[in-house]
């Protein structure tokens, strides 16, 4: 359980700049069509990754999340192990 909490903390810390919102406080329209997703009239691609924290040693969690961010990912999914649930 302690590993799960630590991993979630590192995930939040590493993903603090993964926000979609910008600081200009302007609303943007979002539309979905068969051609893709458009935000404010511009094409938007969702890049995401997933990290199975129980398969990575705790000392490498931050490194793996930073590498995911460096690849341009905007979101990271976390998978919980059956043993830790």
Secondary structure as GFF3:
##gff-version 3
##sequence-region A 1 85
A	DSSP	alpha_helix	2	14	.	.	.	ID=ss1
A	DSSP	beta_strand	30	33	.	.	.	ID=ss2
A	DSSP	beta_strand	36	39	.	.	.	ID=ss3
A	DSSP	beta_strand	42	44	.	.	.	ID=ss4
A	DSSP	beta_strand	48	51	.	.	.	ID=ss5
A	DSSP	three_ten_helix	53	55	.	.	.	ID=ss6
A	DSSP	three_ten_helix	58	60	.	.	.	ID=ss7
A	DSSP	alpha_helix	61	70	.	.	.	ID=ss8
A	DSSP	beta_strand	75	78	.	.	.	ID=ss9
###
